[in-house]
């Protein structure tokens, strides 16, 4: 077996008692001695620190990087103001999702954050798609996510200027003498900050953050239960190359200028399929939230049935939601069976467990919108 990659915080994870597992080719902590449930609850109540340095951080520069990137994503990048970031989707010729990513306008370049498991293919896709006029550089940087309702209290002490950011803003700041790039968003549904740091300084800044009384180190297990309660997709599970943005409930990620009648209509891979589905509403399946009963979690792969015993879909992510107090899941069902409040059944080890199609997110978001 190939040796696993390590983030700049590997030694710190081991020192903190992290239970290390393979994730996207990296050795990453799935949990710490606090345990997944308490890590989850701590993030919702106070503040958690996540190592997301395994994700791909990419700079795109050249004569017109926003216009060039719009050939590969369905978002409005040309209209993205300096100092703002936006969720985007790489799409394929059939309208499927190659990856989801964040794009920040850093002024003289675009700063992209892509998923760890997809970063090699994404960088190759960018280099091929953007051509020799534009430079695509993978950056050797650490990436921390400080998440939770008390994240701004911590940042007020350590980087007060960053607290001026509101949801989806991005900027360059000084943090203890180190230049860092900070955005304000989050994969947990809570207020939070993503801090991109030169690799050599990542360990020192992580240790400094962990000295604050509100902050606990949080592993991948709680990261997954937190994003699931927030109703956010995990690439390779809830979205993939066979899912279109329309089926995934991500129409909002298709920029209005890129839609039919928009000033830069289409022009991205799979536009014919995606724009047709938006207009005709003839897609056959839809991503939904699912709320269970009792304590038994319903996991990815569980088949979904109607009350008249028709097979109607499948669960793509699922687990117990500690903040909800019930099993929560995301999945796909036939459009005709996707009404909010409809009762369905998930088959788990030969038993059919009742679930209800539910709005997402399952918890109230805490994003700081100003």
Beta strands, then each sheet from edge to edge (+ up, - down):
strand 1: 19-23
strand 2: 26-31
strand 3: 47-51
strand 4: 56-61
strand 5: 85-91
strand 6: 97-105
strand 7: 110-114
strand 8: 135-138
strand 9: 141-147
strand 10: 170-175
strand 11: 178-183
strand 12: 192-198
strand 13: 215-217
strand 14: 285-292
strand 15: 303-305
strand 16: 311-321
strand 17: 326-334
strand 18: 343-348
strand 19: 351-358
sheet 1: 1+ 2-
sheet 2: 10+ 11- 12+ 9- 3+ 13+
sheet 3: 5+ 6- 7+ 4- 8+
sheet 4: 14+ 17- 16+ 15- 18+ 19- 14+
end
